Amino acid sequence: MPSTSETAPERPRLAEPVEATADGGQVYVRIGTPPSYLRLGARAWSIAQLLDGSRTVDEAAREAGCPPAHVRKVMAQLAANGLLEGTEAPRAHGGDVHRQSLFFLKSTWHDPRSLATAHRLLARWCPPRVVLPALVALLAAGVVVCALRWGDMLSGANDALSWSAAWQVWPAILLRAVVHELGHAFTCLSFGRSVAALGVGLYYFQPVAFTDVSDIWLLRARWRRVLVHLSGPLVDLAILVASGCLVLALSDGAARTFAAYLFLSTVVGIVATLNPLLRSDGYFVLTELLREDDLRERAMALLATTAPWRVRVRDRTTAVLVAYGALSFVYIVVILGVAANVASGFLLGSVLGLENAVPAPLAWTAGAAVAVALWLRMLRQARSGTLA
């Protein structure tokens, strides 16, 4: 972060253009071109609005009724995000391929204006008021069919799988991920906001796609932000219905095998993306419905800095944070316990032919031990971030 001297010009000025939306006690701010985003408290935003280039730090402090140190603190936060004139935010590489970590390689497409053009053409040729009701009715009918034939779809998909065609799982995962993210992007554009970036990559050798719809924080209606987050899972549901019907309709062959991989990967994708204990669409919907921003970080910070026997649930916010933190811990234990059982059964049973070599209680204990170690590491990181 820049030093105070670097972020305190004689007459500080916010970068332009500036757009802000208040929601409760928070203000979401979009500043500059290309835009940077920041969430400020109402008090900090009132101070930031005084930084228009006509006042010194001392004058802004007197007008805001606070010490100059408070103004400099707000300026440092703004400067760290490139929101003061003469400062720049740390940005990712533009439109290139780069390695995020050893197991994350991604290609990012910044400022995808052609996507907005495609959205305008689509809206012109397929008026949403006409097309959307028809699509909703079609999707509802498909969901009914899917529910009635769910068992047949699952068994058909399993029968269509083969080791010789296992490579098809990667294009199936990528197709589902790209269409999922386009659902977020087009919904964001439909509400008049912009999409900052799109991209694809490999995360632990699995194809992934991502989109930056940070601009939705400027939407005043909370239900619109929720709908943007839910648009991806709704698109997944459409893919699930379509691929499931193809599994039932097609005879054996490459097309049916690909439909089976697409169907099964979408099932896994829906479960993962709607899980509020993972930082995905379900999590962001939950934070919107509860009106609790940064729910995961705040829950971890509370548990990291307060001994369990000293936690006092005195208000709704504390209750939500404690409940979310406790559920996160149980989730990690269960997932790693199941993973330990599956891994031991596969490696020792299927690969080495040693059936029941590791008793289930022992595998669960090993998984729980790893979960506790991982949890303690997460708490240490949260505590370090809180004290920094």
N, C-alpha and C positions, 0 to 999 in steps of 0.2 A: 504494500500500500504506500502511496506517495506520502512524503513527510508533510507536516503542517505548513512549513514554509513554502513547499512546492504547490500546495493546494489553497494558498491564501493570497491571491492577487489583491492589489490595492482596492479595486472595485469589482468583485466577482460577479460573473454573469452566467446564467444557465445556458447550456447549448440550446439551439433551436432546430426544428419546432418543438413545442412542448404540448403534451396532451395528458390530462389526468382525469381519473374517475375515482370518486370516493365511494367506499363500501364499508359502512359501519365506522370503526375507528381507524381504518386503513385507507391509504390513498395509493392507487396504482398509477405510476407515471411512465410515460413514453416520451423520450427526449432524443432529439438528434436525427440525422440521416446518414447512414442507415441507423435504425432506432436501437436504443438501449432501454432496458426496462428496470424499474426499481419499485419496491414497495416501501412506503414510508408511513410512519404514524402521522396522525393529523397535525400534531404539534410541529414535527420536523418539516412537514410539507408547508406549513404556514411560514416557517423560517426560510425554506427554499424559495418561496415565491418572492421574497424580498431581494433575492440575488438577481437583480435585473441590470447591473452595471452602473446604477446611479448612486449606490450607497457603499460606504466602506464597511468593513466587518463590525466596527464599533457602532456605526450608525444603524446597521441592521439589527444588532443586538439591542440597542436602546428602543428601537421601534417594536421589536418582538417582545421586549420585557424580559430578557434573559441575559446571562453572562456571555461575553464574547466567546468563551470556550465552547459553549453550546453551538454557536454559529459555526465555529471552526470544525466541530465534530460532524455536523451535517455536511459541511463542505468537503471534508475528507471522504465521507461516504459517497457523495456525488462524484468526486474526482476519481475515486477508485473504479467507478463504473463508466467513466468517460462522459459524465453529464455536466461538467463545467467547461466553458470555453477554454481551449488550450490544453485539454486533457484528452486522453484516448483510453477506451476500454480495452482490456486484453481480449483479443478475438481469435477464433479458430481460423485455420487456413481457409481461404475462400475458394470454393469449387474445386478442391483437389483431393487427392488420395493421401491419407496420412495415417500413421499408427498411433492410436490413442494409448494402447498398452500392448504388452506382449500378446494378449489374446483378443484385441479389439482393433480391427482394421476397418476404416470407413472412408467413404467418398461422399462429400457434402456438396450439395448444389444450393448456393446462396442466392437470395433474391430471385426466385423462380417466377419471373413475370409472365412467361408463356403459360404457366399454370392458371394465372388469373385470366389470361386471354381465352384459354380453353373453357374456363368456367363461364365466362360471358357468352361464348358461342353456345355452350350447352344450355344455358338458361334461355337463350334466344330461341333455339330450335326445340327445346323441350321445356315449356313453361312449367315451373315448379307447382303452380296451383292446379295444373291438370295432371302432371306426371306423378307427383308425390302421392296423392290419394290412391292412384292405381297401383303404384309400387307397394304401398303399405298394405293394401288389400291382398296383393299377390304374395307378399311376404307372410301375412297372417295365414293365408291358405296353405302356404308351404310349411309353416310351423306346425299346423294341424296334421298335415301328412307326415311330417317328420316325427311327431309325437306318436302317431298311430303305428308307424312302421319302424320305430327306433331300433328295436331288436333285430329286424331284418337288415337294416342299414349297417349296424355294427358287425353282424356275422358276415354279411356280404363283403364289407371292407376288409375284414380279417382274412377271408378266403381269397381275396384278390391280391394280397401281398405276396411278394416272393423275394428271396435273397438276390436273384439275378437283376431285379428291377429296383433294388433298394436305393440306388442313386437318385431315383425320382423324388425322394423325400425332400432333398434340398431345393429343387425348383418349386415344389409344392409349398414349402415353408416360405420361400421368398415371394411367391405370387400372393399368398394370403397376407403376408406382412405389408407388401406394397399397396395392395387394394385397401387394406385396413387403414394405412396412413393417409391414403388419398381421401378416404371417408372423412377423417379429421380435417384435412386441408380444404375440401370443397364445402364442408359445413361452416368452417371458419370464414371462408370467402363469401358464403351466402349471407352472413350476418354483417357484411361490410368491412371486415377486418382483413389484414394482410397475412400472408404466410412468409416467414423470414427464410426458411430453408427446408429442403428435403434431402434425404440421403439414404444410402444403403450401405451395408457393411457385413463383416463377419465378426461374431462375438462368440468366443470359445468354439470356433469352427462351425457355428450355426448362422445361416443367413438372417439378417435383421434389416428393418427399415425404420426410419424415424422422420418426424416432421416437427418444425418449430412453429407452434401456433401461440406463442407468448402474447400476441396482440389481443387475444380474447380477454385478457385481464382488463382491457379498456371497455369491455361490454358492460353496460350498466345493469342489465337484467341477468340475475344469477342463473335463471333457468336456461338462458342461451349458452352460458359457459358449461353447464351440466350437459346440454345437448351436444356440444362440440366434443366433450369427453366421451359421451355414449355413442357417438356416430361410428367410431371404429368398431366396437362390439356389435352394433347393429349391422354393419357391413359383414362382419364375421358370420352373423346369423344367416344372412342371405347366402354367403358362400357355403355354409354348412348345409342349408336346405338344397341348394343346387347340386353340390357334389354328392350328397346322400341320394338324391333322386337319380343322378347319373349312375351311381353304383347299382341301384336296383334296375335301371332301364337297359344298361349296356351288357353285352355278352363279354365273355372273357377276352382280354386283349390289352394292349398298351394303354388305351384310353381309360378303360375301367380301372386298371392298376393305378394310373395317375389320379383318377377321381378318388380312389380309396385313400391314397396318401394325403390328398388335399383334405378329404373329410376328416381323417384322424388327426392331422396336424391342426386343423381348425378347432376340433374339440379341445385339444390341449391348449391352443391359443386363447379360446374363450375363457376357459377355467382360469388361466394365468392372468389374463388382462383384467378380469373382473374381481380378482382377489384383492381386497382392500389392504391386506397385510404386505403386499408388494407395491412398489412405487410405480403403479401403472394406472390405467383408466379408472378402475374401481376405487383406487386410493384417492384420486383427485375428485371423483364424484362424492366420496364420503366427506372429504374436507369441505367441499362446497355445501353439502347438506347440513353438516354440523357447524359451518361457519368457523372452522378452526384451521387457519393457515399453518403450514409447516408442522402438521400433526405429528409425523414420525420423528422429526428432529427434536421437537419440544418434549415429546414423551420420553425419548432416549435421554435428553438432557436432564429431565426431572429425576428419572431413575438413576442416572449416573451421579448426580450431586446430592441425592437424599437417601439416607439409609431406609430400607423397606419399613422398619418399625417406627420410623419418624414421619412417614407420609401421612398426612391428614387430608382426608377428602372433605373439604369445606365448601366447595362450590362445583358448578357443573363442569367448568373447564378442567379442574384437577381430576374429577371423576373420569372424564373422557380420556385424559392423558394416561392415567393409571390403568384404565381398562385396555386401552390400545397397547400400551407397553406390555401388560401381562399376556394378552392374546398373542402378541408378536413372539414372546418367549415360548409359549406353548406350541405355536406353529413351527418354530425352528426345531424344537425337540421332536415333534411328531414327524416332520419331513425327514430329518436326518436319521431318525429311528427306522422309518420305512426304507430309506435309501440303504442303510446298513444291512437290513434284512434282505432286500432285493439283491444287493451286490454280493453278499456272502452266498446266497442261494445260487446266483448265476455263476460266479467264479468257481466255487467249490463243488456245486452240484452239476451244473451243465457243462462246464469246461473241464474240471478235474475228475468228475464222476464221484465225488465224495458227498453223498447225500447226508444231510443233517449233521455235518461235521461241526458246525457252530450252532449251538442251541439258540433259539429265538430270543430268550431273555438276555443272553450274552451279547447278541447283535444289537438289541435295543439299548443295552447299557453302553456299548461302544458309541452308538449314534448319539445318545444323550450326553456322553462325555465330550464329544466333538461339539455338540450344540452349546453346551455350557461354556466351553473355551471360546467359541465364536461369539457368544453373547457377551462375555466379559471383555473381549477385544472391542466389540461395538460400543460398550459402555465407556471404555477407556478413551476411544476416539471422540465420543460425545462429550465426555468430561474435558478433554483437551480443547475441543472447539468452544466449550462454554467458558473456559478460563482464559482463552486466548484474547 
